[in-house]
Amino acid sequence: MAAPRGRFRAPRETPPGRHYPRRMTKWEYATVPLLVHATKQILDTWGEDGWELVQVVPGPNNPEQLVAYLKREKQA
């Protein structure tokens, strides 16, 4: 069955040897100590500022202390 006329187009191909530059995303990072009794509040506050949680790991000096690693797109 043929596609309806005018609704679909064949994808445009890139001419051989021609490359279009893509913008590379640049990130900035933050490490934040987490207090067990205020973890949600701390992460919500950073999230409101555009930070995304990447990982939570035990602190280097005290395994019971948690550290959050956050990232956000760097502003130009």
N, C-alpha and C positions, 0 to 999 in steps of 0.2 A: 504494500500500500504506500503510495507516495505521500510525502509530507505536504500539508496545506501550503499553498503559494503565499509567499511574502512573510511567513511567520518565522521561518528558520533560515539561517545563512550558514554556509560552509565556513569553518574557521579559517582565518587569515594565516598564512604561513610566513615565517620570517625568511627573508631572502638568504640564500647561502652566504656564509662569511660575514653576516651582519649581526651584531649583538647589541641589545639594548641594555644600558646600565640599570641595575636595580638599586634602590636606596637601601643601605645596610642599617638595620636598627641598632642604635647604640643604647646601652643600659647603664644605669647607676645602681649601686648596691648599698645596703645598710645592714648592720648586725645590731640586734636589739636584745638585751637581756629580758627574759620573761619572768614575771612574778606569778607564781602558781595561783594565787588568789585573784589575780587581775588579768589573766591571759587574754580572755575575750575582749576586754576593754582596750588593752594595749594594741591588739591586732586590728580591732575595729578603727581605732584612732589612726593608725598608720594606713589602713585601707582607704579611709576617707581622703587621704592625701595622695592617693594613686599608687600606693605600694602594694605589690603582690607577694604573698608568702611563697617562698621557694622551698624552705626546709627548716625543721626545728631539730636541733642536736643538743646533746648534753654539753655543758660548759667545760672549758679546758681545765679549770682548776677544781671544779666541784661538779661531779656528774649529776647531782640533784638539781643544779641550776641549769635552766634551759636557755638556749640562745636561738633566736629566730633570724634567719637570713631572708632578706627582702630585696625585691628589685622593682624598678619602674623605668619606663622609657625616658631617656635623657632629653631634656628640653633644649632646643637649639638656641 
